Amino acid sequence: MESVRFDQVFAFDEDSLEVETTRLINQVFDHLHTEWLAYEKLARSLVGMAHLIDEPDPDKGLTEALLFD
């Protein structure tokens, strides 16, 4: 399954699917999109914190613990 390309796995004709099947597929993609946005937000906040690691930090130990533990 891992070697199968994404576009081959999800290549289907929406017009031939039942309404419930289409609804479930859309629900899965909506969930994946929501989770991706949460991941992206977390990644951006960590990158934002990481660039501050060399700045004068009142609690450098806390910053390092948040980033690396």
N, C-alpha and C positions, 0 to 999 in steps of 0.2 A: 504494500500500500504506500509506503514512504517513497518508493521510486516513481509512483504515478504522479504525473504533473497535475497541479491544482486545476487547470482549465479542463483537463480530461475528466477529473473526478466530478466536477460540478457542471459539466456540459449536459444540459437537458433542455428539452423543449417545454417551456412553461405552459404553452397552450394545450398540451396533451395531459397535463397533470390535473388531478382532482383538486377542488378548491381547498379541501382540508390539508392535502399534501403541500400545496403552495403556501398555505398559512403557516404550517410547521417549519418549512424551509426558511421562510422569512423571519420567523421567530428565532431560529438558530442564528441567522446572520445578524439580526438586531442584537442578540445577546453578545455575539462575538465583537460587534462594533462597540457596544457599551463597555465591555471588558477592555478592549484595546484603548479606548479613550481614558479609562482609569489608569491603565498601565503607562500610557504616554504622559499623563499628568504627574504620576509618581516619578517617572524617569526624569522629567524636566525639573522637578523639585530637587532630586538628588544631584543632578548636574549643576543646578544653581547653588547648592550647598558645597559641592566639590570645588568649585572655582574659588570659594572663600577659604579653603583649607590653609593657604599661605598668608592670608590676611591676619592682622592682629586680632586675635580672638579672645574674648574675656574668659571663655571656658573651652579651650582647645580640646581637652580630653572628652568633653561631651560631644563636640562636633565629630571627632574621630570615632567615638562609640556609635553615634548615629549613622555614620557613613560606612563603617567597616565591621560592625558587630552584628 
